[in-house]
Amino acid sequence: MVNSVAKAFKLIECILKNGNRGTLVELSREIKQKVPTVHNLLKTLIELGQVCRTGDEYHVTAMLADMSYPYFYSDKLTMVLDPVMKVFNADINESVVLVVERNFERITVKEYSCDQSVIANSNTANFPRLYNLATVWVLIAYFPENRLCEFIKKNGLPGPQWNAITSIDTLQAQLHEIRKRLWATSGFTDCKVSSFASPVFRSDGQIVAALGTYIPMERLNKQREREIITKLVEAAREMSFRLGFKNQDTIT
């Protein structure tokens, strides 16, 4: 029994180290176990919801996040999503951040800078001004009503400066729009920085993180904005896929 558990953990670690993917034969070779043994382990992990299969490849789901926070978020989650994050960062050459939420706190689990003379990052705005952060808009867009009300009680409403959002109804309408288009934007008008973010979902369709980018307005025009948003949403979709979520179009 203990030996089987050890093999299962080794198998999960192997999948994660390979960018959260691996075929049966590849995994069997890497953990030095017979194919039938690995197949049985994978079958059990799938039944437990910890691994999913897409074609010939196996992927670790985000179920472990509920079992071992903050270990999963600080280690396993970034291990799964880091390859996608690196590609996105290199592609747009702007600051990129991966953010999660716990107890109404915005937690940055990974951040990449960029090769630019002027750099924007998630520390540009004062933390109390949560509505300045696109990642926060994305995260609260998927709050159930009771959590949203609790968040508003703690932080207040955005106010007139944010599209005249001065009531729960107008806030909910804005959050519905974010869920519909799968991205949010916000601007730090006092320091000339724009931010964009898109949701990352785990295998059961629940939001697990927000992928965000921060860009000085001097490098932003309408064409560049469309390009950034398109690539951001695509990167977030790929992250969701790697966490086992396959039908993002059903999320509203």
C-alpha positions in Angstrom: 0.0 0.0 0.0 2.7 2.5 1.0 4.7 1.5 -2.1 1.7 2.2 -4.3 1.3 5.6 -2.8 4.9 6.4 -3.3 4.7 5.4 -6.9 1.5 7.5 -7.4 3.3 10.6 -6.1 6.3 9.9 -8.2 4.0 9.6 -11.2 2.3 12.9 -10.5 5.7 14.6 -10.1 6.9 13.1 -13.3 3.9 14.4 -15.2 4.3 17.9 -13.8 8.1 18.1 -14.5 7.3 17.3 -18.2 5.0 20.4 -18.5 1.9 18.5 -17.2 1.8 16.0 -19.9 3.1 12.5 -20.6 2.1 9.3 -22.4 1.7 5.9 -20.8 5.0 4.6 -22.3 6.9 7.8 -21.5 5.8 7.7 -17.9 6.5 4.0 -17.5 10.0 4.6 -18.8 10.7 7.6 -16.6 9.5 6.2 -13.3 11.0 2.8 -14.2 7.8 0.8 -13.8 6.1 -1.7 -16.1 3.4 -0.3 -18.4 0.5 -2.3 -16.7 1.5 -1.0 -13.3 1.6 2.6 -14.5 -1.7 2.1 -16.3 -3.4 0.9 -13.1 -1.9 3.8 -11.1 -3.2 6.3 -13.7 -6.6 4.7 -13.7 -6.9 5.1 -10.0 -5.7 8.7 -10.1 -8.3 9.4 -12.9 -11.0 7.9 -10.7 -9.9 10.2 -7.8 -10.0 13.2 -10.1 -6.3 14.0 -9.8 -5.3 13.1 -13.3 -7.2 13.4 -16.6 -6.5 12.0 -20.1 -6.5 13.8 -23.4 -5.8 11.4 -26.3 -2.6 9.6 -25.5 -1.5 12.1 -22.9 -2.1 12.3 -19.2 -2.4 15.6 -17.2 -2.6 16.4 -13.5 -5.8 18.3 -12.6 -6.0 21.1 -10.0 -7.9 19.0 -7.4 -4.7 18.8 -5.4 -5.1 22.5 -4.8 -8.0 21.9 -2.5 -6.0 19.3 -0.5 -2.6 21.0 0.0 -2.8 24.8 -0.2 -0.5 26.7 -0.1 1.9 24.0 -1.2 0.1 23.4 -4.5 -0.2 27.0 -5.4 3.4 27.9 -4.6 4.9 24.8 -6.2 2.6 22.5 -8.2 0.4 25.1 -9.8 3.3 27.1 -11.1 5.1 24.0 -12.2 2.1 23.1 -14.4 1.5 26.6 -15.8 5.0 28.0 -15.9 5.8 26.8 -19.5 2.8 28.6 -20.9 3.6 31.7 -18.8 7.1 31.8 -20.2 6.0 31.6 -23.8 3.3 34.3 -23.3 5.9 36.6 -21.6 8.4 36.1 -24.4 5.7 36.5 -27.0 4.4 39.9 -25.8 7.6 41.1 -24.1 5.6 42.7 -21.2 5.4 42.0 -17.5 3.3 38.9 -16.8 1.8 37.7 -13.5 -0.1 34.7 -12.2 -2.4 35.5 -9.3 -4.7 33.5 -7.0 -7.1 34.6 -4.3 -7.5 33.2 -0.7 -9.6 34.8 2.0 -10.0 38.0 -0.2 -6.2 38.4 -0.5 -4.6 38.7 -3.9 -1.6 36.4 -3.9 1.0 36.5 -6.7 2.4 33.0 -7.2 4.6 33.8 -10.2 5.8 37.0 -12.1 8.0 37.6 -15.1 9.4 41.0 -16.1 10.3 42.0 -19.7 13.1 43.3 -21.8 11.9 46.9 -22.0 13.4 50.3 -21.0 10.1 51.1 -19.2 8.7 48.2 -17.1 5.3 47.9 -15.4 4.5 45.4 -12.7 1.8 44.4 -10.3 3.3 46.6 -7.6 2.6 49.8 -9.5 -0.6 50.5 -7.7 -1.2 50.6 -3.9 -2.6 47.3 -2.8 -5.7 48.8 -1.1 -6.8 50.1 -4.5 -7.9 46.6 -5.5 -10.2 47.8 -8.3 -7.1 49.1 -10.1 -6.0 45.6 -10.8 -7.5 43.6 -13.7 -6.6 40.3 -12.0 -8.9 41.3 -9.1 -11.7 42.0 -11.5 -11.3 38.6 -13.1 -11.2 36.8 -9.7 -14.2 38.5 -8.2 -16.2 38.0 -11.4 -16.5 34.3 -10.5 -17.4 34.9 -6.8 -20.7 33.4 -5.7 -23.2 36.0 -4.5 -22.4 35.6 -0.8 -18.7 36.0 -1.3 -19.2 39.0 -3.6 -21.3 40.7 -1.0 -18.6 40.0 1.7 -16.0 41.4 -0.6 -18.0 44.6 -1.2 -18.6 44.9 2.5 -14.8 44.8 3.1 -13.7 46.9 0.1 -16.6 49.0 -0.9 -17.9 49.5 -4.5 -15.7 50.7 -7.3 -17.3 54.2 -7.4 -18.1 56.8 -10.1 -14.5 56.6 -11.6 -15.2 53.0 -12.7 -18.0 53.3 -15.2 -20.2 54.8 -12.5 -20.4 51.5 -10.7 -22.0 52.6 -7.5 -24.4 49.8 -6.8 -24.3 46.0 -6.6 -26.5 45.7 -9.7 -24.1 47.8 -11.9 -21.1 45.9 -10.5 -22.8 42.5 -11.3 -23.5 43.7 -14.8 -19.8 44.6 -15.3 -18.7 41.2 -13.8 -21.1 39.4 -16.2 -19.5 41.1 -19.1 -16.1 40.0 -17.9 -17.3 36.4 -17.7 -18.8 36.6 -21.1 -15.7 37.9 -22.9 -13.2 36.1 -20.6 -11.0 39.1 -19.9 -10.9 42.3 -17.9 -9.0 45.5 -18.1 -8.2 48.3 -15.7 -5.9 51.4 -15.8 -3.7 53.2 -13.3 -4.4 56.7 -14.6 -2.1 58.2 -12.0 0.9 56.2 -13.2 0.0 55.6 -16.8 -0.2 51.8 -16.7 -2.9 49.5 -18.1 -3.5 46.0 -17.0 -5.3 43.1 -18.6 -6.3 39.7 -17.1 -8.0 36.4 -18.1 -9.3 33.5 -16.0 -7.6 30.1 -15.6 -10.0 27.2 -14.8 -9.3 23.8 -13.2 -10.9 20.6 -14.4 -14.3 21.1 -12.7 -14.7 24.5 -14.3 -13.9 26.5 -11.1 -11.6 29.5 -11.5 -8.2 28.7 -10.0 -6.1 31.8 -11.0 -5.9 34.9 -13.1 -3.2 35.5 -15.7 -2.4 39.1 -16.0 -0.1 41.6 -17.8 0.9 45.2 -17.1 1.8 47.6 -19.8 2.8 51.3 -19.8 0.2 53.3 -21.8 3.0 54.8 -23.9 3.4 51.4 -25.6 -0.3 50.8 -26.0 -2.6 51.6 -28.9 -5.8 50.0 -30.2 -3.9 47.5 -32.4 -1.5 46.5 -29.6 -4.4 46.2 -27.1 -6.2 43.8 -29.4 -3.1 41.8 -29.9 -2.4 41.6 -26.1 -6.0 40.6 -25.3 -6.0 37.9 -28.0 -2.7 36.3 -26.8 -3.7 36.7 -23.2 -7.0 34.8 -23.6 -5.2 32.1 -25.7 -2.5 31.6 -23.0 -5.2 31.4 -20.2 -7.1 28.8 -22.3 -4.0 26.7 -22.7 -3.4 26.9 -18.9 -6.9 25.8 -18.3 -6.4 22.9 -20.7 -3.3 21.8 -18.9 -5.3 21.8 -15.7 -7.8 19.4 -17.3 -10.5 21.9 -18.3 -11.7 21.3 -21.9 -14.8 23.3 -22.5 -14.2 26.9 -21.5 -17.0 28.2 -23.8 -19.5 26.9 -21.2 -18.3 29.2 -18.5 -20.6 32.2 -17.9 
